[in-house]
Amino acid sequence: MDVKDLGVDALTFSASVMYGPKGSAALYLKKGVRISPQIEGGIQENYRRSGTENLPAIVGFGKACEIAKDEIVKNGKAVQKLRDRLIAELPKRIEHIYLNGAWENRLPGNVNFSIEFVEGEALFLLLDAKGIMASSGSACASKNLKLSHILNAIGIDVAVGQGSILFTLSKFNTEEEINYVLEEFPNIVERLRDMSPLYSYFLKTGSRKVAGPGTDFDDHHDDHCSIEKID
């Protein structure tokens, strides 16, 4: 990673995202950039954060970086294969489902869909009950029930984005687990839609626009280049 080419002023690297120990990270600061101490009272971390450093976690982070450097290409290809199965197969089993973002230009382990006529938090809860870990919104706000500010920033319509669900895959996931998701997820969506008055109205009228007070469910998503419809 060329930080000069990226032009960043500050950059953080979390150990947990590369299978290292939680609680450790690295911070890059561009020369001349100053930040206020996060915790006052000591000289540790160049006076930026006082307190005894977590040496075992720091060493573990270094080892995780070493392993990642050797395995990142191999692991990336394996995870991408699982990701592509989900992206290709889920739209064949679920109607009115949209991929958030482009298929090609995304992280190997990122699978983010928006599903019409359901709420993301309901999907999240029922998936959890089946032992499937996912989040509604961004990974950094997995318990936030509001529309992800990230989806909002890339132009996802609120009505569609409320049904967003994010699967984050890793090198530890298996084909059997992908099969399980493909089997259970459509059933969960069907169950939720059976309870949805908006979906019932859509089936009767073919319209996403509900008469009277409420949310406008017109076909806004077709105007957003950040949503990819998969046939």
N, C-alpha and C positions, 0 to 999 in steps of 0.2 A: 504494500500500500504506500503510495507516494503522497504524503500529506501536503507537500508543496504543490503538487499538481492539482490536488483537490481544493487547495486554497482554504483549508479549515483553520480556525483560530483555536479551537479546543475539540478534543476527541476522546471519548471514553471507550474502553474495552472491558467488557464484563467476562469474568472467568466462566460463569455458569453457561453462557451461550456456546462455549466450545468444550463442554463437558468437564470443566474444572470445578473446584470447590466454590460454593456460594459464599459471598461475603468478601470477595477479593476482586480487584479491578485495577486497571491502569489508566492514567490520565495523561494525555499529550496536550501541552500548551505551546502555542506558537511563541517564538521569542518576542518579548515585549508585552505579552498578554499577562495581566495580573488578575488574580481573583482574591476575594476576601476569604480568610480562614473559615472553614466550616465548623470547626470546634476550636475555641480559644484555649490557651493555657500551656502549650508545649511547643517544642521545636521540631517534632516529628513531621515527616512529609514536607520538608522545607518550610516549616511554620504554617502549612496550609491546613493541617488536621492533627490536633494533638491526640495523644493516647498511644499505648503500646501497639506496634504493628502486629498483625496476625501472620507471623512467619510461616507456620505450616500451610496456611492458605495461599500465601505468596509463592512459596516453593511449588505447591500444587498447581498454581496458575502457570508458572513457568514450564512445568512438565506438560501441562495440557497444551500450551502453545507449541512445544516441541513435537508432540504427537500429532497435533492438528496440521502442522507444516508437512509432515510425512504422509498423512492420510486424507487430507482435505479433498483432493481430486477424486480418489476412489470412493470415499464416503458420499461426496456430492452426487456422483453418478448413481449410486445405489438408492439414495434418498429421492433423487429426481425421478427415478423409475416408479417408485411408489406414488409420488406426487402426481405423475402423469396418469396413472391408473385412476386415481380419485377424480381428477379433472375430466377425464374422458368418460368414465362410467357413470358418475352421479347424474349428469344431465339426461342420460338414457333411461334412468329410473325415476327421475323427479321432473315434473313439468314446471315451467315458470321459475327456472333457476338460472342465475347469472354469475359468471366469474368476475370477481372484482379485480380489475387490472388485466394486463395482457398475459397470455399463456407463456410466451417465450421469455420475456424480460422480467423474471421474478426469481426469488431465492429457491433453491432446490426443495426445501422443506415447507414452503408456504402454499397452503390451499385455503383460499378465502372466497366464499360464495355468498350471494344474497339470494334469499328465497322469498318469493312473494306470498302474501297472505298469512304469514306466521311472524311471531316475534322472536328475536334472537335469544333473549333470556330464557324463553320457554324451551327453545331448542337445546340450549346449554344445559338446563336442568334435567331434561329427559335423557339427553346423551349421557350425562353424569350418572344417572340412575342405571344406565346400561353398562357402566364402566368405561365409557369413551370420554377421554379428556379433550375438551375443546374450549373455546372462549367466544363470547359475543362481543364484537368490536376488535380493538387492537390487543395484542398480547400484554401490553403494559397497563391495560385497563379492563382486565378480564371480568371484574365484578362491577363495572360501571354500566348501568342500564341505559345510559344516554347513547345517542348515535355517536359512533366513533368520529372524533374530529379529523382523523386521517381520511376516512371515507368521505367525509364532508368536503375536505380540502381537495380531493381528486375529482369532485363533481358528482358523487353518487346521490341520487334523489333520496330524500328522507324516507318516503314511503317504501322504497325498495331496501334501503340500507338498514332499516329497523329489523330486517330479517337476516342480517349478516351473521355468518358463523366462520370461525377461523380454526383450522387444523394446522398444527405445527409438528411436522414429522422430524424424526432424528434417525441416526444410524442404528438405533436399537429397535426400531419398528420393523415388523415382519409382513410378509405377504398375507399370512393368516389374519393379522389384525386389520389389514386393508379389506379383506374379504368380509370380516365381521362388520366393519363400518358400512360397507356397501349393502349388506343384508339388513342392518338395523336402522340406518338413517332414513331410508325412504318410508319405513313404517312409522317412524316418529313424525315425519312431515305430514303423512296422511292423517295420523291421529289428531294433530293440531289443526289441520285444515278442516277436519270434520266438525270442529268446535268453532270455526271462524265464520261469523256472519258476513264478513267481507268476501270470503271465498264462496259462500253460498249465493250471495248476490251476483258475483261474477259468473258462476255457473248458470244462473237463471237468465241473466241479461247479456252476458258477454262484455259488460262494462266494468271498468275499474273506478268509475266515478260514482260515488254514493250521493244520492239526492239528500238535500238538507244539510244541517251542520255536520262537520266531520272532516276527514282527510280526503284530499283529492288524489285518487289513484289512477289518473290518466297515464298513458304510456310515456312518461317522461324519460324512462331509462334508455329509450332508443336514441335519444339525443346526446348521450354521454359516451364519449370515446373511451372512458376508463372502465366501462362495463363491457365484457365480451360475452355475447350470447353464443352458446354452443349448440349446434344442430346435431 
